[in-house]
């Protein structure tokens, strides 16, 4: 769970990583629910929850982690942002690490999108078991393909970043637009046609460009080669021979919509305001783990538009809106089977009523308020306001 961090009194002031780290230092190495805190290059804070056996377990633990962390920020005069792309501050890297310096140098060659992605965006990533061998409904083969088919729906349904530089960007998810504008060899989806998804991933990783080459010692220079793929490097085109450590590190620099890491990490979802992250967790788990909901979702998401259209148009696209309605109904029916508690069920019901049932995403509510008032209500007076989440929005 990535979130931007802001001063309570002024959302336009840059809050560097050092200030965020100092604010949450009492969290130590592990949060009350078992999660850990890390930091993104622009000062975004990321909470990685502990693994859990079921959906209620991970939600309960993450609630504790998030409440504890938000309390520490509040004590320091800070707060979480509520959009998935910082709409007011220019992207500035404040985390000093050779990896991020190399990423910035590499991405700057093709424009500003990479810097925006690194320093101004916040996503909500859901990680699921990879699955079993074979091609059955619980197999890695099936789950790999199924999650890719769900990606446009999840992008549109939870789009929550419509602004750039204080104005509408033309995208419901400007966060996803930034990802789509950087090196496509590491951010687009692999071609899924092999019987074994490991083959899809191996081919993708070999054809992806090498982001950086680490030095042999701590004091050496990190190289940022131009247009060198891992396949070419393995064939001798790089500055030195490839090691197993180089290949392992290369895999950490690939950011496709669904990333295999021994588990499957879904990366297309915008960070959400308030407690709506619970809705994301419930929807993703239900549409993958519950057999009935997964079957309905597979049919509903069979021929959806591209990820680009989903990020731009959200649920204003008729096919995405219809798929969202079908999947919302399937999720609602699945929640009792997944043992979800009444609080999460209430959040899901409210989210569906306000957004999916009306053919819109959180970004559409933000845009409607901006057109009505001329400002971004979530950032009014430096604190999150609730008008986007009342029963009349």
N, C-alpha and C positions, 0 to 999 in steps of 0.2 A: 504494500500500500504506500505509494508515493504521494506526498502532499507538498505544495509550495508553502513557504513560511513567510509571514508578514508581521510588521509592527501592528499592534492593536490600534494605534492612533493614526497611522499613515501607511496605506498600502503601496505607495509609490516608492518608498525607501528600500534600497537594497539591504537584505539581511544576509551577511556572509556566512559561510559554513562555520567559521570559528565561533560566531555568536550563537548559532543554533546548537552547535556541539556543547558549548558552555552551558546553555539553558537546560539541556537534558542530561548533563553529566551524572546526576544522581541516579539515572536509570542503570548505570553500570553496564555490565556485559550481557545482562538478560532481563527482560521485562517480566512483570508479574504473571503474564499468561504464557511465558516461555519464548516469546519473540525476541528479536534483536533489532537494533537501530543501526542503519548505515546512512550515508549522505551522498547526494548527487552533486554534480559539479557546480550548479548554480545556487546551492543552499537548500535544495529540496531535501526533506527528511523522508526516509523509507523505513517502514516497519515490516519486517519479514516474520510472519507468524511461525510458531512451531507447527510441525505436522500433526494431524489429528486423524483418528479412525473414521470420523463421520462429520457431517456438516454442522450439527449442533455444537460439537466439541470445538471446532475451529472458530465458529462465531463467538462462542462464550469466551474463549481465550483471547481473541482479538479485541473484543469489547474492553476487556480489562487492560490490555496493552495500550489501546488507543486512548482510553480515558486517563490512564496514568501519564502518558506522554503529553496529551493536551493540557493536563493540569500543570506539568512542569513548564510548558511554554507559556501558559497564562501567568504563572508566577514571575516570569521574566519579561512580561509585557509583549508577548508574541502570540500568534494564533495561526492556525492552518488556513490556507486559502481554500476556496470552494469550487474553483474551476480547474480544468485539466491543462490549461495553458495560461501562464501569467499574462493578463490582458493589459498591464500597465507598465511594467518594468522591462527595460531592454535586457537581452540575455548577456549576463556577465559571469564568467567562470571565476569562482572564489575558492575552489578546492585545488590545492597545488599538489598534483601527482603526475608523474611522467606519462602514465596511461592517458590521462585526460588532456594533457598538453599535446600528445601525439594525435589523439582523436580530433582535437580542435584544429591542428595544423592540416590534417588530412581532409577534414570536411570543409575547411575554409577555401579549398581549391575550387569548389563547385558552388559557392554561394553561402548564404547565411542560415539555411535550413538546419544544418548540422549543429551550429551553435545554439539555435533556438531549441532544438531537440534536447541537447545536453543540459541547458541552463534554465529553461523556462517551462518544461512540460512535466506532467505528473500522470502516471497511469495506475491502474489497478489490475494486478496480475493474479490470475487464479491458476494454481498448479494442481494437476490431477495425476493419478496413477497412470503409467504408460500403457498398461494392459498386458495380456497374456500372448503367448505365441499362437500362430494360426491365423485364421481369417473369420472367426466367429464374432458375435456381437460384443463380446468383452475383450476382443483381441486388440493388440497394438495397431494392427492394420486397420481395423474398423474405427477405432477411436481417433487415430491420426487423420483419416479422411473425414470423419464426422466433424471434428473440431474445425477443420478448414472450411467445411460447408457452413458452419455456424458463424464464422468470423464476420461476414458482412452484417448479419443480423445483430450481433453483439456490439459492433461498432456503431450502428445506427441507433439501436435501442438505448444505449447509454452515452450517446454523444453529449459532451458537456464542456465544450471549449469553442464558442462561436466568435470570440473577440481576439483581435490582434491590434496592439497599439491604441487601445481605447475605443475601437470601432468594430462593427461586424466585419468579419473576414470573408464572408461568402461560403464558409464551411461550417457545418454543425460541429465537426471535430477538427479544429485547426491543429490540435495535437497530432492526430493521425496524418493530416496533410503535411506536417513537417517531416514525419517519418517517411512518407512517400516521396519526398523531394530529395532525399539523400541517397547515397550509393545503393542502387537497387540489387547489387549482388549479395548484399547482407541484410536487406530489409523486406524484400518481396517473399512471397511464399514459394517453397520448393515445388517443382512439378511432381505431382503425386501419381505415379503410374506403375511403380514396382509392386510386386506382391509382398515385398518386405520393406517397410518404411525406412529401415536402416539404409537401404540402397538409395532411396530418395535423398536422405540426409547426407550421406557420404558424397553423392554427386554434387549436391548443393555446396557443401563445405569446400570441396576441391575447386569448384569454379568461382568461389567468392574471392574477392581481392583481399590481400593481406593488409590489415590496417596499420600494423606497426611491427617492428622487429626489435625485440628487447636486447640490450647489450649483454655481453658475457659476464660483466661484473657490475657492481652497484654504481660505480662512478662513470660508466660508459654512456654513450649517446644512443638514444632510441631513434631508430630509422623509420621513416614514413615513405616507403617505396610507392611509386606511381604505377598503377595498373598491373601489379604483380599478383597473380592468382596463386593460391596454395598449390594447385596442380603444376603450375609453371615452376614454382619454387622447388617442389619435390623433384622436378626434372632437371634441376641445376641452374635455373635462371636467377636465383637470389644471390645476395652478397656472400653467403656462406651456406654450408649444408644445413638442412632442416633437422631439428631434434624432435623427439617425441614431445618434449615440453613446449616447443614452438607450435606443434599441431594442436595440443591441448589448449594452449592460450588462444590460438586462432578461433577455436570454437566459442570462446567467451566473448568474442567481438562480433558474433553473428546475431542479428535481432529480427528474425522473421516473425510473422503473425502468431505462429505456434512453434515454440522452440523445444526440442527434445533435450532433456538433461538427465536422462534416467527416469524422469517423469515428464509430463507434457505441460508446458508453461504457456498460458494464453496471454498474449501481449497487446491485443487490439482495443482494450477497454479503457475509456477515460476515467480518471479519478472522479469520485462523486462527492457531493456536498453532504455534510452531516452524517447520518447513519445509513445513507443509501448504499454504502458499500455492502451491507448485508443483503440487499436485493440482488446485487451482482453475484455474490457468492451463491445465493439460493438458485438463481436462474441458471448459472453455468453448471452447477452440480446436478440440478434436476434434469437438464437437457442432455446430460451425458451419462449420469449414473443410474437414473431411473429408467428401466426398460420401456415403459409405456410412453413417458414423455420424450425419450430419445427417438423412438420410432415416429411419433408425430412430428417432431422437429426435423427429422431427416427428410420426411416428405415435404414439409412446408418450406424447407431451405434448399430444395433440390436445384433450383435454377435462379438463384438470387443475382442481383447486379454485383458489379465488382466492389472491392474494398474502397476504391476511390469514390465511386458514386455513393456508397453508404456513408463515407465520411463527409462528403459534400452535402448530400441531400437529407440524410437521416431518414426519419419515417415519413417525410413528405413524399418519398417514392412509394407508389401504390403497392408494389410487390413486397417491399420491405415492411410496409405497414400491415399488410395482410399476414405476413409471416409472423410479425410480432404479436398480433392478436391470437393466432393459433398457438404459438409457443407460450404466451402468457397463460392461456387457459390450461395448457398441459402442465406448466409449472405449478399453478395453483392446485391442481388435482394431485400432484406428486408430493407436495410439502408434507402432508400427514404421513405418507409412506416413508419419508426421509426423517421423520421425528423432529421436525422444526418447531421451535417454541412459539407461543402466541405473539411475542414481540416481533419476531422476524416475519411471521405470517402477516401481521398488521402492516408492517413496512412494505411488504410485497404487494398487498392489496391496495394500499394508498398509491404506490408508485404506478401500478397498472392503471388505476382509475385516472390519475392525473396525466399520464403520458401515453402508454401503449394503447389504451382504449380510445384515445383521442387522436391517434396518429401523429404523435410528436414525442420528442425526447426532451431531457432537461435543457438542452441548448435552445429549443424553440421557446420555452418559457422565459429564458433569459432575454432572447431577442424581442419577444413581445413586450416585456417590461422596459427594455431599452427604447423601443419605438414609442411607448406610452409616456415615458418620463425623460428620456434623453440621457440616462445614466445606467450604470451597471449596478443593480440593487444589491448584489452579493458583496460589493465592495463599498457601499455607501457608508461614510463616516468611519471607515476603517474597521467595521465589524460586520459579521454576517447577519443579514436580515432574513426574515421568514416569509415575505410576501409571495415568493415564488412557490411556496409549499403550503398555501392555504387552499381551502376547498373551492375558491372562486378563480384560481389562476388558470 
